[in-house]
Amino acid sequence: MAQSPRRQAPACYQLRVGGHLDDHWSAWFGDLTLTHESDGTTSLSGLVSDQAELHGLLMKVRDLGVTLISVAIIDPSDSIDHQ
């Protein structure tokens, strides 16, 4: 018998993309915080409720045509430090 999937708890994620996204994209990414990094990348960080929301964010990155550099679960205090 197949196991029913467990519900994933919300987690803080950081997505890094190539280039500096304009601030107007902030609303499109919901509650994620956009941070322009000194290395020319943009970090999008914040609470993601589940895998479905994470996949939706990844599709938005794809649709923008920017390069996805990394996806990582981070400590919630790390996303607060950037705000």
Summary of the structure (lengths in Angstrom):
residues: 83
radius of gyration: 13.6
end to end distance: 46.3
largest distance: 50.7
contacts: 192
relative contact order: 0.29
helix: 33%
strand: 31%
